[in-house]
Amino acid sequence: MDVPSFLSKLNQTLDRSVYTVYTVHEQKKGGEALNILIDNKSGAPIYDQIYAQIKSQIISGALKEDDMLPSIRNLAKDLRISVITTKRAYDELEREGFIYTVAGKGCFVAAKNVELLREENLKKIEEHMEQIVKLAASCNLSREELIRMLRYIMEGSE
């Protein structure tokens, strides 16, 4: 089989297949690693996946204050994506105060803004509580029963 025929057959096979490409970028720095997983099947824009994962690692403490992030170009090269895509993710992180840029040096994790982190956590709590309320309604739990369950759980964690 000649090369053009092979490529044509390969393209037809891929067009009929459902597949996901996962790419991981790791940068070792002081024993810590920056892990980024790109899921091309998720429907979420790639810049948003990068943004969300770096932000999550900063909030969780996996990335510490003043840790250096990979350069925009190196990250784009390692993930095999556009420099514009990685720049957009970094710009969003910088706009929200999670990272800062030093000209000629690179991008670094910013000092944690306690109020910003608190707002992030409050938002997550509200989302979980909305799910709890919906689930409680599907089980016909009363408000009092739900509050009693919450009190019981909170007492157990003290």
Rosetta blueprint (number, residue, H / E / L):
1 M L
2 D L
3 V H
4 P H
5 S H
6 F H
7 L H
8 S H
9 K H
10 L H
11 N H
12 Q H
13 T H
14 L H
15 D H
16 R H
17 S L
18 V L
19 Y L
20 T L
21 V L
22 Y E
23 T E
24 V E
25 H E
26 E L
27 Q L
28 K E
29 K E
30 G L
31 G L
32 E E
33 A E
34 L L
35 N L
36 I E
37 L E
38 I E
39 D E
40 N L
41 K L
42 S L
43 G L
44 A L
45 P L
46 I H
47 Y H
48 D H
49 Q H
50 I H
51 Y H
52 A H
53 Q H
54 I H
55 K H
56 S H
57 Q H
58 I H
59 I H
60 S H
61 G L
62 A L
63 L L
64 K L
65 E L
66 D L
67 D L
68 M E
69 L L
70 P L
71 S L
72 I H
73 R H
74 N H
75 L H
76 A H
77 K H
78 D H
79 L H
80 R L
81 I L
82 S L
83 V H
84 I H
85 T H
86 T H
87 K H
88 R H
89 A H
90 Y H
91 D H
92 E H
93 L H
94 E H
95 R H
96 E L
97 G L
98 F L
99 I E
100 Y E
101 T E
102 V E
103 A L
104 G L
105 K L
106 G E
107 C E
108 F E
109 V E
110 A L
111 A L
112 K L
113 N L
114 V H
115 E H
116 L H
117 L H
118 R H
119 E H
120 E H
121 N H
122 L H
123 K H
124 K H
125 I H
126 E H
127 E H
128 H H
129 M H
130 E H
131 Q H
132 I H
133 V H
134 K H
135 L H
136 A H
137 A H
138 S H
139 C L
140 N L
141 L L
142 S L
143 R H
144 E H
145 E H
146 L H
147 I H
148 R H
149 M H
150 L H
151 R H
152 Y H
153 I H
154 M H
155 E H
156 G H
157 S L
158 E L
